[in-house]
Amino acid sequence: MVGEGVLMECLDNPNISEILSVSRRPSGKKHAKLKEYLVSDFLKIDLDDKKLKGYDAVFFCAGISSMGMSEEEYTGITYDTTLHFAKAVFRQNPGMVFNYVSGVYTDKTESGKIMWARVKGRTENALRKLGFRAVYNFRPGFMKPAEGQANVKWFFKPFIWIFPVVFPSKSLTLQEMGIAMINAVLKGYPTSTLEIKDIKNLAL
C-alpha cells in the first residue's frame, strides 16, 4: 500500500524523469517513465546487478506486520532483506539517497522490550553506516491511502476516514509521504530520523 501510494506521487512529479519499480509482483501501472524489475526473492539479488545502476535515490517502502512472527523471522524480512538490497544499490550508486519507511515508536537503542521496534531500530542504524550520500528514516503513523489506490487491505478500509479525524497528529496521507520522500532527495532535511511532524513539514 505504501509503495503504491509513493509510486503514484513519483509518477506525477515533474522532477522525476525515470523510475525503476523493484518488486515481487507487477505494479499494474503503465507510464512512460516507469520501468519494472520483478524479483522473486530480494535476498537473491546480485550485489553487482547492473539493472540497479543509474539512479539518484531509493524509496524503500516494503514492510510487514510482526504479528505472529518470531524475532528471527521478522529480522529476516525486515533487516536482512532491506540491508541486502541497500548494499546492492549502494554498490551501483554510492552517491544516492536512501529513504527507508520505518515506523513510529521505532527503538534506535535496539534494546527495548518491543521486538519489532528493536529490529526496525537496528535496520535504521545499519543503513546509516553504509555510506550513502544521505539516509532518511521515515517514521509514519497511520497513512491514509491516495485516491485510486488498488492495494488497500480490506481490514484497513474502515479506519481510513475515522483514524485521521480522531487522531490527526498521528496520521498522514500517502500523498504527504510521497512528497516528503521526494523533497528529502531534492532539498535534504536537518535530521535523518523523520517523525510524523517532520514528514508533514517536508511535504509542504
C-alpha positions as CSV (number, residue, x, y, z in Angstrom):
1,M,0.0,0.0,0.0
2,V,2.8,2.4,0.9
3,G,4.8,1.6,-2.1
4,E,1.9,2.1,-4.4
5,G,1.0,5.5,-2.9
6,V,4.6,6.8,-3.1
7,L,4.9,5.5,-6.7
8,M,1.8,7.4,-7.7
9,E,3.2,10.6,-6.3
10,C,6.5,10.0,-8.1
11,L,4.8,9.4,-11.4
12,D,3.0,12.8,-11.1
13,N,6.2,14.7,-10.1
14,P,7.9,16.5,-13.0
15,N,11.3,16.5,-11.1
16,I,11.5,12.7,-11.6
17,S,12.5,11.5,-15.0
18,E,12.8,7.7,-14.6
19,I,11.5,5.2,-12.0
20,L,12.6,1.6,-11.5
21,S,10.0,-0.3,-9.5
22,V,11.6,-3.3,-7.9
23,S,9.0,-5.7,-6.6
24,R,7.9,-9.3,-6.4
25,R,4.7,-8.5,-8.4
26,P,3.8,-6.1,-11.2
27,S,2.5,-2.7,-10.1
28,G,-0.3,-2.7,-12.5
29,K,0.6,0.8,-13.6
30,K,1.7,2.0,-17.1
31,H,3.7,5.2,-17.6
32,A,6.4,6.4,-19.9
33,K,8.9,6.9,-17.1
34,L,8.2,3.7,-15.3
35,K,10.2,0.5,-15.6
36,E,9.6,-2.6,-13.6
37,Y,12.1,-5.1,-12.3
38,L,10.4,-8.2,-10.8
39,V,12.4,-10.3,-8.4
40,S,11.1,-13.4,-6.6
41,D,13.5,-13.0,-3.6
42,F,15.2,-9.8,-2.6
43,L,17.9,-11.7,-0.7
44,K,19.0,-13.3,-4.0
45,I,19.6,-10.0,-5.8
46,D,23.1,-10.0,-7.2
47,L,25.2,-7.3,-5.4
48,D,26.6,-6.4,-8.8
49,D,23.3,-6.2,-10.6
50,K,23.7,-3.6,-13.3
51,K,19.9,-3.1,-13.6
52,L,20.1,-1.1,-10.4
53,K,22.6,1.3,-11.8
54,G,22.0,5.0,-12.7
55,Y,19.5,6.2,-10.0
56,D,19.7,9.0,-7.6
57,A,17.5,7.6,-4.8
58,V,15.8,4.6,-3.3
59,F,12.4,4.8,-1.7
60,F,12.2,1.6,0.3
61,C,8.6,1.0,1.2
62,A,8.4,-2.7,1.8
63,G,7.3,-3.9,5.2
64,I,5.3,-6.5,7.1
65,S,3.5,-6.8,10.4
66,S,5.4,-8.6,13.1
67,M,2.2,-10.2,14.4
68,G,2.6,-13.9,15.0
69,M,6.3,-13.9,14.0
70,S,9.4,-14.7,15.9
71,E,12.2,-12.2,16.2
72,E,14.3,-14.3,13.9
73,E,11.6,-14.5,11.2
74,Y,10.9,-10.8,11.4
75,T,14.6,-9.9,11.3
76,G,15.0,-11.9,8.1
77,I,12.3,-9.9,6.4
78,T,12.8,-6.5,7.9
79,Y,16.5,-6.3,8.5
80,D,18.2,-8.8,6.2
81,T,16.2,-8.1,3.1
82,T,16.5,-4.3,3.5
83,L,20.2,-4.4,4.1
84,H,20.9,-6.8,1.2
85,F,19.0,-4.5,-1.2
86,A,20.7,-1.4,0.2
87,K,24.1,-2.9,-0.3
88,A,23.3,-3.8,-3.9
89,V,22.1,-0.4,-4.8
90,F,24.9,1.3,-3.0
91,R,27.5,-0.7,-4.9
92,Q,25.9,0.6,-8.2
93,N,25.1,4.2,-7.0
94,P,27.3,5.2,-4.0
95,G,26.2,8.8,-4.3
96,M,22.5,8.1,-3.9
97,V,20.0,8.9,-1.1
98,F,18.3,6.0,0.7
99,N,14.8,6.7,2.1
100,Y,13.5,4.0,4.4
101,V,10.0,3.6,5.6
102,S,10.4,2.6,9.3
103,G,7.7,3.2,11.9
104,V,6.6,5.4,14.7
105,Y,8.0,4.3,18.1
106,T,11.0,2.6,16.4
107,D,13.7,1.9,19.1
108,K,17.0,3.3,18.0
109,T,18.7,1.9,21.1
110,E,17.9,-1.6,19.8
111,S,17.4,-2.7,23.4
112,G,13.7,-2.1,24.3
113,K,11.1,-4.7,25.1
114,I,9.1,-4.4,21.8
115,M,10.5,-6.8,19.3
116,W,9.5,-5.1,16.1
117,A,10.8,-1.7,17.4
118,R,14.2,-3.2,18.2
119,V,14.5,-4.7,14.7
120,K,13.4,-1.5,13.0
121,G,15.9,0.4,15.1
122,R,18.7,-2.0,14.1
123,T,17.8,-1.6,10.5
124,E,17.8,2.2,10.7
125,N,21.2,2.2,12.4
126,A,22.7,-0.2,9.9
127,L,21.5,1.8,6.9
128,R,23.2,5.0,8.3
129,K,26.6,3.1,8.3
130,L,26.6,2.0,4.7
131,G,28.0,5.2,3.3
132,F,25.1,6.7,1.2
133,R,25.1,10.4,0.5
134,A,22.2,10.6,2.9
135,V,19.8,8.2,4.7
136,Y,16.4,9.3,5.8
137,N,14.4,7.0,8.1
138,F,10.7,7.9,7.8
139,R,8.6,7.0,10.9
140,P,5.0,7.4,9.9
141,G,1.9,6.5,11.9
142,F,-1.4,5.8,10.2
143,M,-1.3,6.6,6.5
144,K,-4.4,7.3,4.5
145,P,-4.2,5.8,1.0
146,A,-4.3,8.0,-2.0
147,E,-7.5,8.1,-4.2
148,G,-7.4,5.4,-6.8
149,Q,-5.1,3.0,-4.9
150,A,-5.7,-0.7,-5.6
151,N,-3.5,-2.2,-2.9
152,V,-5.5,-1.5,0.3
153,K,-6.3,-4.4,2.6
154,W,-10.0,-4.9,3.4
155,F,-9.4,-4.7,7.2
156,F,-7.7,-1.3,6.7
157,K,-10.6,0.4,5.0
158,P,-12.9,1.0,8.0
159,F,-10.1,3.2,9.6
160,I,-9.4,5.3,6.5
161,W,-11.8,8.1,7.4
162,I,-12.1,7.5,11.2
163,F,-8.5,7.5,12.3
164,P,-7.3,10.8,10.8
165,V,-10.3,12.6,12.4
166,V,-9.8,11.1,15.8
167,F,-6.0,11.1,15.8
168,P,-4.9,13.9,13.4
169,S,-1.4,14.2,15.0
170,K,-0.7,10.6,14.4
171,S,-2.0,10.5,10.8
172,L,-0.5,11.2,7.4
173,T,-1.8,10.9,3.8
174,L,0.3,8.8,1.4
175,Q,0.4,11.9,-0.8
176,E,2.3,13.7,2.1
177,M,4.5,10.7,2.5
178,G,5.4,10.6,-1.2
179,I,6.0,14.4,-1.5
180,A,8.2,14.3,1.7
181,M,10.3,11.4,0.3
182,I,10.8,13.3,-3.0
183,N,11.7,16.5,-1.2
184,A,14.2,14.7,1.1
185,V,16.2,14.0,-2.1
186,L,15.7,17.4,-3.7
187,K,16.1,19.6,-0.6
188,G,17.5,17.4,2.2
189,Y,16.4,17.7,5.8
190,P,18.3,18.6,9.0
191,T,17.7,15.2,10.7
192,S,18.0,11.7,9.4
193,T,15.1,10.5,11.5
194,L,11.7,11.9,10.4
195,E,8.8,11.6,12.8
196,I,5.2,12.5,11.7
197,K,5.6,16.2,12.2
198,D,8.9,16.2,10.2
199,I,7.2,14.3,7.4
200,K,4.4,16.8,7.3
201,N,6.9,19.8,7.3
202,L,8.9,18.3,4.5
203,A,5.7,17.7,2.4
204,L,4.9,21.4,2.4
